[in-house]
Amino acid sequence: MTVRVRFAPSPTGMFHVGGARSALQNWIFAKQQGGVFVLRVEDTDAARNKPEWTEGILSALDWIGISRGSYEGPYFQSQNAGEHRAAAARLYESGRAYYCDCTREDVQARTGSQYQGYDGYHRDRGLGPGPGHALRFRTPDEGATVVVDLIRGEPTFENRLIEDFVIARGDGSPVFLLANVVDDMTMGITHVIRAEEHLPNTPKQQLLWDALGVKPPVWAHVPVVVNEKRQKLSKRRDKVALEAYREEGYLADAMRNYLMLLGWAPSGDREIVPWSVIEEEFRLDEVNPSPAFFDEKKLRAFNGEYIRALPVAEFVDACQPWLTGTETIAPPPWQPEEFDADAFAAVAPLAQTRIAVLSEIVPNVDFLFLASPLIDEAAWAKTMKDGSGELLDDAVAAFEALESWDAESLKSTLEAVGAERGLKLGKTQAPVRVAVTGRTVGLPLFESLEVLGRERTLTRIRAARLRLP
């Protein structure tokens, strides 16, 4: 038997990091088993579906290494509507489903509770199909449905506690529960690896598989992904869009490494490991069923490690979208003709050790490419205090006299300027840094001045001096 897994996202919004984690787990499992990864886009919510969301799914999968052409699909659930309706008809004809025209208010009036489920009122009343008649599955009155789950063991659900659930709406359109089962049957899916939130639906779907005469797939429900308050990640509340992390400058390798740690860990006392190790060591039955904490601070630290591990040339290439701008990344504050590739290459090794996401490259190097620095006024007020003007005068004079404009000479010269005033180098260089770069923190100052050049450095210090008493 060929293992066939599927990833079945809905094109109704940005690509969720939890979905990306499930896609990667399905992808690795299929590769390990010599099987097939199927992409099925569940697009039956016509009111919310947009073509750009579908493209976003494909693009996001490309980014994390599940590239187009390497999987089966994409298929679209809407294209299988005929099979969905045919399955609903078979269930009705076999007596495993029946029609019901009860509204929610009808059920509540009979049961006296808004919390009690459907009471089976139409089970044996012989109502036929018609407008407004929903089709309900006839759940067995006795026994239990056992879900064999590779991660959670054998969750058992008493059938008497499962209401006769709707499988087709009053207009005849099948609901998600039935459509999902029929699609998996049609596509020969052998293993369903999906988020824990779907576990309550699983006994209902397993009953549908049995009623349609097909052996259910192997189930594996991976843990829910939660925030720092241990709440399920929410699109309305949390930063969950994979695209947002990509546009901020997270590396794909760092992201997928981190996503695979949400509920699982490689062998040994390590977390940052090559993808080849993850592909070899990942085991579904080793996934922890407890909720997995999506720690953005930890992800950021991961990304910084991956950035620092890049060869410098690859780091330079990786920064280009933020240095030039793209359709999804805002252009930098300088004009294209102001950018100096050689100057950037000179400071790239310094910047590489100081940023955690690639978007941070812009504020670290913008002083090199702008006619004048973008002044952080709070930093200016904090740094430019009494005596700063005279210190800048002395720095200009000393720098003008330098024969060699290199980092070592610049440092020793400014150190001497400060010593005459009884200042350590840190206090001496702070006003110069703000005057030249506009900020109190950034790349090493003297290497930056060397790349910026004598004339531009002196011009900026003189301009800053004019702002001071």
C-alpha positions in Angstrom: 0.0 0.0 0.0 1.3 3.4 -1.0 1.1 5.9 1.8 -0.9 9.0 0.8 -1.2 12.0 3.0 -3.0 15.3 2.3 -2.8 18.9 3.4 -6.1 20.6 3.0 -6.1 24.4 3.7 -8.9 26.8 3.0 -8.1 29.9 0.9 -9.8 32.3 3.3 -6.9 34.3 4.6 -3.2 34.5 5.2 -1.3 31.2 5.7 -1.3 30.2 9.4 1.9 29.1 11.0 0.1 26.1 12.5 -1.0 25.1 9.0 2.6 25.4 7.9 3.7 23.0 10.7 1.0 20.5 9.7 2.1 20.7 6.1 5.7 20.0 7.0 4.8 17.1 9.2 2.7 15.5 6.4 5.5 16.2 3.9 8.2 14.5 5.9 6.0 11.6 6.8 5.2 11.0 3.1 8.9 11.2 2.2 9.9 8.8 4.9 7.3 6.2 3.8 8.0 6.7 0.1 4.5 8.0 -0.2 2.7 10.9 -1.8 1.8 14.3 -0.5 -1.5 15.6 -1.8 -2.5 19.3 -1.7 -6.2 19.8 -1.6 -7.6 23.3 -1.5 -10.9 23.3 0.4 -12.6 26.1 -1.5 -16.3 25.5 -0.9 -16.7 28.7 1.2 -17.4 30.8 -1.9 -18.2 33.9 0.1 -14.7 34.0 1.7 -12.5 32.4 -0.9 -10.2 34.5 -3.0 -7.8 33.5 -5.8 -5.0 35.4 -4.1 -5.4 33.4 -1.0 -4.9 30.2 -3.0 -1.8 31.7 -4.6 -0.6 32.6 -1.1 -0.9 29.0 0.0 1.2 27.8 -3.0 3.8 30.6 -2.4 4.0 29.9 1.3 4.5 26.1 0.7 7.2 27.0 -1.9 9.0 29.1 0.7 9.1 26.4 3.3 10.4 23.9 0.9 7.3 22.1 -0.4 7.7 23.3 -4.0 5.2 23.2 -6.8 5.6 20.1 -9.0 6.9 18.0 -6.1 3.4 17.0 -4.8 0.1 15.9 -6.2 -2.4 18.6 -6.9 -3.5 21.2 -6.1 -7.0 19.7 -6.2 -10.0 21.9 -5.4 -12.8 20.6 -3.2 -15.4 22.4 -5.2 -14.6 20.2 -8.2 -15.7 17.1 -6.3 -19.2 18.4 -5.5 -20.9 15.7 -7.5 -19.2 12.9 -5.4 -20.2 14.7 -2.2 -23.9 14.7 -3.3 -23.7 11.1 -4.5 -22.4 10.0 -1.1 -25.1 11.8 0.7 -27.7 10.1 -1.5 -26.2 6.7 -0.8 -26.4 7.3 2.9 -30.0 8.3 2.7 -30.9 5.3 0.5 -29.2 2.9 2.8 -31.1 4.2 5.8 -28.0 5.6 7.4 -29.3 9.2 7.1 -32.7 10.9 7.2 -34.2 14.2 6.4 -35.1 16.8 9.0 -36.8 20.2 8.8 -36.3 21.3 12.4 -34.9 24.7 13.1 -32.6 25.4 16.0 -35.5 27.1 17.7 -37.7 24.0 17.2 -35.1 21.8 19.0 -34.6 24.3 21.8 -38.4 24.5 22.3 -38.7 20.7 22.6 -35.6 20.2 24.8 -36.0 23.4 26.9 -32.2 24.0 26.5 -30.1 25.9 24.1 -27.2 23.7 25.0 -28.7 20.3 24.3 -28.0 18.8 20.9 -30.5 17.5 18.4 -33.1 15.2 19.9 -33.6 12.8 17.0 -37.2 14.1 16.4 -37.3 13.1 12.7 -35.4 9.8 12.9 -38.4 7.7 12.1 -41.0 10.2 10.7 -40.1 9.4 7.1 -39.6 13.0 5.9 -38.4 13.0 2.4 -36.1 15.4 0.6 -37.3 18.9 -0.1 -36.5 22.6 0.3 -35.2 23.4 3.7 -34.8 19.7 4.6 -31.4 19.0 6.0 -29.9 15.5 5.8 -28.8 14.1 9.2 -26.6 11.0 9.8 -28.2 8.3 11.9 -25.7 7.8 14.7 -25.7 4.3 16.4 -27.6 4.3 19.7 -25.2 2.0 21.4 -21.5 1.2 21.5 -18.6 3.5 21.1 -16.4 4.8 18.3 -12.7 4.2 19.0 -10.3 6.5 17.1 -6.9 4.9 16.7 -4.5 7.8 16.8 -0.7 7.6 16.3 -0.2 10.5 18.8 -3.1 10.2 21.2 -3.6 6.5 21.6 -7.2 5.3 21.3 -9.6 8.1 22.3 -13.1 6.5 22.8 -16.4 8.3 22.1 -19.7 6.9 23.3 -22.1 6.9 20.4 -25.1 7.9 22.5 -23.3 11.2 23.2 -22.9 11.9 19.5 -26.0 13.7 18.1 -27.4 12.9 14.7 -25.3 15.4 12.9 -26.1 17.3 9.6 -24.2 16.0 6.6 -26.1 18.1 3.9 -27.8 21.4 4.3 -31.4 22.3 3.4 -30.2 23.3 -0.1 -28.6 19.9 -0.7 -25.0 21.1 -0.4 -22.9 18.7 1.7 -21.2 20.1 4.9 -17.5 20.0 5.7 -17.7 16.7 7.6 -19.0 14.7 4.6 -17.1 16.5 1.9 -13.9 16.0 3.8 -14.5 12.3 4.1 -15.5 11.8 0.5 -12.5 13.7 -0.8 -10.2 11.6 1.3 -11.8 8.4 0.0 -11.7 9.6 -3.6 -8.0 10.5 -3.3 -7.0 7.3 -1.5 -5.7 9.1 1.6 -4.3 6.5 4.0 -3.1 8.8 6.8 -4.7 12.0 8.1 -2.3 14.1 10.0 -3.9 17.3 11.1 -4.4 19.7 14.1 -5.9 18.6 17.4 -8.8 21.0 16.9 -10.3 18.5 14.4 -10.3 15.6 16.9 -13.9 16.2 18.1 -15.0 15.8 14.4 -13.1 12.5 14.0 -15.6 10.0 15.5 -18.3 11.5 13.3 -16.1 11.2 10.2 -15.0 7.7 11.2 -18.7 6.7 11.4 -19.2 8.1 7.9 -16.2 6.1 6.6 -17.8 3.0 8.1 -21.2 3.8 6.7 -19.8 4.3 3.2 -18.1 0.9 3.5 -14.5 2.1 3.4 -11.8 1.5 6.0 -10.9 4.7 7.8 -7.4 6.2 7.4 -4.8 6.2 10.2 -5.3 9.3 12.3 -2.7 11.5 13.9 -3.8 14.7 15.6 -0.9 17.0 16.3 -1.0 19.4 19.3 -2.7 22.7 19.1 -0.3 25.7 18.8 -0.8 28.3 21.6 0.5 31.7 22.6 2.3 32.7 25.8 -1.0 32.8 27.6 -1.6 29.2 26.5 -4.5 30.4 24.3 -4.9 28.9 20.8 -3.2 31.1 18.3 -5.8 33.4 16.8 -5.6 35.4 13.6 -7.5 38.2 15.3 -5.1 38.4 18.3 -1.7 36.9 17.4 0.9 37.2 14.7 0.2 34.0 12.9 0.6 34.7 9.2 3.6 33.0 7.7 3.8 35.8 5.0 4.3 38.3 7.8 7.3 36.5 9.1 8.7 36.1 5.6 8.3 39.8 4.9 9.9 40.7 8.2 13.0 38.8 7.2 12.8 35.4 8.7 14.8 32.7 6.8 12.8 29.8 5.5 15.3 27.3 7.0 15.0 28.9 10.5 11.2 29.0 10.2 10.8 25.4 9.2 13.3 24.2 11.8 11.4 26.0 14.5 8.0 24.9 13.3 9.1 21.3 13.5 9.9 21.8 17.2 6.3 22.6 18.0 5.5 19.3 19.7 8.6 17.3 18.8 12.4 17.5 19.3 15.4 15.9 17.6 17.7 13.6 19.5 20.3 15.0 21.9 20.4 18.3 23.6 19.9 20.4 20.5 17.3 22.3 18.6 19.0 24.0 15.7 19.7 21.1 13.4 20.1 20.6 9.6 16.9 19.8 7.8 18.3 16.5 6.7 18.5 15.5 10.4 14.8 16.5 10.9 13.8 14.5 7.8 15.6 11.5 9.1 14.7 11.6 12.8 11.1 12.9 12.9 8.6 10.3 14.1 4.8 10.9 14.4 4.5 8.6 17.4 7.1 10.8 19.2 5.1 14.0 18.9 4.0 15.3 22.3 0.2 15.6 22.5 0.4 18.6 24.9 -0.2 22.1 23.5 2.9 23.6 21.7 3.9 27.1 22.7 4.8 29.3 19.7 7.5 31.5 21.2 8.2 34.4 18.9 11.2 35.5 21.0 12.7 32.0 20.6 12.0 32.0 16.9 13.7 35.4 16.6 16.8 34.0 18.3 16.7 31.0 16.0 16.6 33.3 13.0 19.6 35.3 14.3 21.6 32.1 14.6 20.7 31.1 11.1 21.6 34.5 9.8 25.0 34.5 11.5 25.7 31.0 10.0 25.2 32.2 6.4 28.3 32.7 4.3 28.7 36.5 3.9 27.9 36.4 0.1 24.6 34.6 0.9 23.8 37.1 3.6 24.4 39.9 1.1 22.0 38.2 -1.4 19.4 37.5 1.3 19.3 41.2 2.2 18.6 42.4 -1.3 14.8 42.6 -1.1 15.1 44.9 1.9 17.8 47.0 0.2 15.8 47.4 -3.0 12.2 46.8 -2.2 9.7 44.3 -3.8 6.0 44.0 -4.3 5.6 42.9 -0.7 8.5 44.6 1.0 8.5 48.4 1.3 11.3 50.3 -0.5 14.2 51.6 1.7 14.4 55.3 2.6 17.1 56.0 0.0 16.8 56.3 -3.8 18.0 53.4 -5.9 20.9 55.5 -7.3 22.1 56.3 -3.8 22.7 52.7 -3.0 26.4 51.7 -3.1 26.8 47.9 -3.3 30.5 48.0 -2.5 29.9 50.1 0.6 27.2 47.6 1.7 29.5 44.6 1.0 32.2 46.3 3.2 29.8 46.5 6.3 27.8 43.4 5.6 30.0 41.2 7.9 29.5 43.7 10.7 25.7 43.9 10.2 25.4 40.1 10.0 26.4 39.7 13.6 23.9 42.3 14.9 20.5 41.6 13.3 18.0 38.9 14.1 15.7 39.5 11.1 16.7 40.7 7.7 14.4 43.8 7.8 16.7 45.2 10.5 19.4 45.7 7.9 17.8 48.9 6.7 18.1 51.0 9.9 21.6 49.6 10.4 23.0 50.8 7.1 20.7 53.7 6.0 23.3 56.3 7.1 25.6 55.0 4.3 23.2 55.8 1.5 21.3 58.9 2.6 22.5 62.5 1.9 22.1 63.1 5.6 21.3 60.7 8.5 17.8 60.2 9.8 18.1 61.7 13.3 16.4 59.9 16.2 15.4 62.9 18.1 15.1 61.0 21.4 18.7 59.8 20.9 19.8 63.3 20.1 18.3 64.8 23.2 19.8 62.0 25.4 23.3 62.3 23.9 23.9 65.9 22.9 24.3 67.6 26.3 26.6 70.4 27.6 30.0 70.1 26.1 29.0 68.1 23.1 29.4 71.0 20.7 33.0 71.6 21.8 33.7 67.8 21.6 32.5 67.7 18.1 34.7 70.8 17.2 37.7 68.9 18.6 36.7 65.7 16.7 36.5 67.6 13.4 39.9 69.2 13.9 41.5 65.9 14.8 39.8 64.0 11.9 40.8 66.7 9.4 44.5 66.2 10.4 44.4 62.4 9.9 46.7 61.1 7.2 45.2 57.7 7.1 41.4 57.3 7.1 41.0 53.9 8.6 39.1 52.4 11.6 42.2 52.0 13.8 43.4 55.6 13.2 39.9 57.0 13.7 39.6 55.1 17.0 42.9 56.2 18.5 42.4 59.8 17.4 38.9 60.1 19.0 40.2 58.3 22.1 42.9 61.0 22.4 40.2 63.7 22.0 38.2 62.3 24.8 41.2 61.7 27.1 42.0 65.5 26.9 38.5 66.0 28.4 38.8 63.2 30.9 36.3 61.1 29.0 36.4 57.4 28.2 35.9 56.3 24.6 32.3 55.3 25.1 31.3 58.8 26.2 33.4 60.5 23.6 32.1 58.5 20.6 28.4 58.8 21.5 27.9 62.4 20.1 29.9 61.5 17.0 27.8 58.4 16.4 24.5 60.3 16.6 25.9 63.1 14.4 27.0 60.7 11.7 24.4 57.9 11.9 21.5 59.5 13.7 21.3 56.8 16.3 23.0 55.8 19.6 23.3 52.1 18.5 24.3 50.5 15.3 27.4 49.1 13.5 30.9 49.5 15.0 31.5 53.3 14.7 35.0 53.5 13.4 34.5 50.8 10.7 31.4 52.7 9.7 33.3 56.0 9.4 35.9 54.3 7.3 33.4 53.2 4.8 31.4 56.5 4.9 34.6 58.4 4.0 36.3 61.5 5.3 34.2 64.2 3.6 30.8 62.8 4.4 31.8 62.2 8.0 33.1 65.7 8.5 30.1 67.2 6.8 27.7 65.4 9.1 29.7 66.3 12.3 29.7 70.0 11.2 26.0 69.9 10.5 25.3 68.5 13.9 27.5 71.1 15.5 25.4 73.8 14.0 22.3 72.5 15.8 24.1 72.9 19.2 24.7 76.0 21.3 
